[in-house]
Amino acid sequence: MPGIWIGLDTAARRRNWWWTGFLTLVCFGAAVAMALSERAADRWWWVGGVGVLWLVAFFYMINRGYGRTLLTPNGMEFRTFVSHSSVSWTEIARIEKRRHQARSGEWWDVCAVRVRGRALTVPGVFTSSRWDADFEEKLAVIREYWSRAVVG
């Protein structure tokens, strides 16, 4: 079985950039509000705190948008904006779809649950839509590669 790349398409990356821009505007607005409402001595702590939170969220969004996974007969190779790693199929106990919920909405991603150690989120596979055919297809391909490697 040849290697196959799993990642977001152009439209999904564009949506990710829109949400990143929205997050940036919200954080900028919060920083301006803090700068105008706080005393001079406390102002820069608040503005700096909002700036650090924005930076962490910004890198998360960019990492999520440009992350990809290479599926091979031996395992998965994760490529993100800031890291590269790999995991063998024999280290994986199951592939599961996870739902996350926040006040602003919900989203789904795919995790590779390892036999030992923490679960790894698979880059390039997430959605905020309850019924996303592209997401379900990627999940099916990952599970197919995993089952072929485990079962033989």
HUMO-V458014 format. One record per pair of residues at least 12 apart in sequence whose C-alpha atoms are under 8 Angstrom apart, sorted by the first residue. I is the first residue (numbers start at 0). J is the second residue. If there is no record, write none. Layout:
((I:J) (I:J))
This chain:
((0:71) (0:72) (1:71) (1:72) (2:69) (2:70) (2:71) (2:72) (3:69) (3:70) (3:71) (4:67) (4:68) (4:69) (4:70) (5:67) (5:68) (5:69) (5:70) (5:123) (5:124) (5:137) (6:65) (6:66) (6:67) (6:68) (6:122) (6:123) (6:124) (7:64) (7:65) (7:66) (7:67) (7:123) (7:124) (11:64) (12:64) (12:65) (15:60) (15:64) (16:61) (16:64) (19:57) (19:60) (19:61) (22:53) (22:57) (23:53) (23:57) (26:49) (26:50) (26:53) (29:49) (30:45) (30:46) (30:49) (30:50) (31:46) (33:45) (33:46) (34:46) (61:80) (62:79) (62:80) (62:81) (63:79) (63:122) (63:123) (64:123) (65:79) (65:80) (65:123) (66:78) (66:79) (66:80) (66:122) (66:123) (67:79) (67:122) (67:123) (68:121) (68:122) (68:123) (70:141) (70:144) (71:144) (72:144) (72:148) (73:87) (73:88) (73:148) (74:86) (74:87) (74:88) (74:89) (74:145) (75:87) (75:88) (77:121) (77:122) (78:122) (79:122) (88:145) (88:148) (88:149) (89:148) (89:149) (90:113) (90:114) (90:115) (91:111) (91:112) (91:113) (91:114) (92:111) (92:112) (92:113) (92:114) (93:111) (93:112) (93:113) (94:109) (94:110) (94:111) (94:112) (94:141) (94:142) (94:145) (95:109) (95:110) (95:111) (95:112) (96:108) (96:109) (96:110) (96:138) (97:109) (97:110) (104:127) (105:127) (106:125) (106:126) (106:127) (106:128) (106:129) (107:125) (107:126) (107:127) (108:120) (108:121) (108:124) (108:125) (108:126) (109:121) (109:124) (109:125) (109:138) (124:137) (124:138))
